[in-house]
Amino acid sequence: MNLSEGKTIIEFEISQTGHQIIEAKINGKSLRFILDSAAGSSVLDRACLIELGIEETLNVENAAGLGTSDHDMGDIEVHSIELGNALFESPDFVSLNLDHVQVADGEKGVHGLLGSPFFIQYQAGIDFSKNRLELFNEKKLSI
């Protein structure tokens, strides 16, 4: 991770369905992610894996939630994700078919979700009054 001054700020937009959406880059490709603090994993849409050059191994587990029943989940390796001026190395992601989530952003579509493990790891703060996500580079220590 390469964060200037210990913090990076990413502005997000609100979709017509009320979802907070940010832009990010993986392997040089611009992607759109829903901020989903209730998601137990960060997710990349299976439909964009080939374009990103990411290989998938199907997982025996299924993912529940996302507004439908079980989904086939894949294990993938993402080397880094670029948010604003920061590079986050080796973030944890899984792959899922997110066709049913595409309505969240209308014509623009979404490519994935940033879930709670990412927010916890980088002590995320969401400022709804300014439509921005703040990420810090220090882990919070439990005392």
BELQUIPE-V549596 format. One record per residue. PSI is psi in whole degrees, -180 to 180 (NA if undefined). OMEGA is omega in degrees with one decimal (* if undefined). D_CENTER is the distance of its C-alpha to the mean C-alpha in Angstrom with 1 decimal. Layout:
PSI_OMEGA_D_CENTER + PSI_OMEGA_D_CENTER
This chain:
140_179.3_15.6 + 95_-177.9_17.6 + 129_177.2_17.6 + 136_177.6_20.7 + 25_175.0_22.6 + -1_-177.1_20.3 + 144_170.5_17.8 + 146_-178.5_15.6 + 128_179.2_15.1 + 124_176.5_12.8 + 144_176.3_14.2 + 161_175.4_12.5 + 159_177.2_14.4 + 125_179.6_15.3 + 171_178.4_15.7 + -24_178.8_19.0 + 3_176.7_17.7 + 5_179.0_16.6 + 144_174.8_12.8 + 126_-174.6_11.2 + 131_177.1_9.4 + 160_173.7_8.6 + 142_-179.8_9.5 + 171_176.4_8.5 + 136_170.4_10.5 + 129_-178.5_10.6 + 38_176.8_14.3 + -2_-178.7_15.5 + 134_177.0_14.0 + 131_-177.8_12.5 + 160_179.4_9.5 + 131_-177.0_8.3 + 139_171.1_5.1 + 135_171.7_6.5 + 116_-174.7_6.5 + 87_-177.3_7.8 + -14_178.0_9.9 + -11_-179.1_11.9 + 132_-179.8_9.6 + -8_178.2_11.1 + 158_167.5_8.5 + 144_-169.5_4.9 + 139_168.1_6.0 + 137_177.5_7.3 + 130_179.8_10.2 + -30_-176.4_13.4 + -21_-177.2_15.0 + 3_-176.0_13.5 + -43_-178.2_14.1 + -46_179.7_17.7 + -33_-179.5_17.1 + -8_-178.9_14.8 + 31_-178.2_17.5 + 129_178.2_15.5 + 150_-176.1_17.7 + 140_170.5_17.0 + 122_-179.0_19.2 + 140_-177.7_19.4 + 147_178.5_19.2 + -20_177.9_22.1 + 155_172.7_19.9 + 152_178.1_18.6 + 130_176.3_15.7 + 163_179.8_17.2 + -150_-179.2_16.0 + 25_174.2_13.9 + 3_178.2_17.3 + -173_178.5_19.2 + -157_-175.8_20.8 + 151_178.7_19.8 + 143_172.4_17.6 + 129_-176.3_18.1 + 145_178.0_15.3 + 151_173.7_15.3 + 131_178.9_14.9 + 160_176.6_13.5 + 117_175.9_13.6 + 121_-176.6_11.3 + -38_178.8_13.6 + 160_173.7_11.6 + 134_-179.4_8.9 + 122_177.7_10.8 + 119_-177.0_10.0 + -128_179.4_13.4 + 18_-176.6_16.0 + 145_177.2_14.2 + 121_-179.9_13.4 + 116_-174.1_11.5 + 143_176.4_13.3 + 48_176.4_12.8 + 150_178.7_9.4 + 126_177.0_9.5 + 154_166.7_8.0 + 167_177.5_10.1 + 143_176.7_11.1 + 158_169.7_12.3 + 117_-177.0_14.3 + 25_179.4_12.5 + -40_-177.3_15.8 + -12_-179.8_16.4 + -14_-173.6_13.3 + -28_178.6_14.3 + -17_-178.5_16.8 + -22_-178.8_14.3 + 20_174.4_14.5 + -133_-174.2_17.9 + -30_-177.0_19.0 + -32_-179.5_16.1 + 168_176.0_13.7 + 153_-178.1_10.0 + -8_-179.7_8.5 + -174_179.3_5.5 + 140_167.8_3.8 + 120_-173.9_2.4 + 180_-173.3_5.9 + -36_178.9_9.2 + -38_178.1_9.9 + -44_-179.4_7.8 + -40_179.6_9.5 + -46_-178.0_12.7 + -37_-176.3_12.8 + 22_175.3_12.7 + 54_-175.8_14.6 + 144_171.0_12.5 + 135_178.9_14.7 + 121_179.2_14.2 + 99_-177.1_17.3 + -25_179.7_17.9 + -24_-179.4_21.2 + 3_-178.0_19.9 + 56_178.9_16.5 + 151_177.1_14.7 + 131_177.5_12.2 + 132_179.3_14.1 + 139_-178.1_13.0 + 154_-175.7_16.0 + 2_179.1_16.9 + 135_175.4_19.2 + 142_177.6_18.7 + 130_-179.9_20.5 + 133_176.8_23.7 + 134_-177.2_25.1 + NA_*_28.8
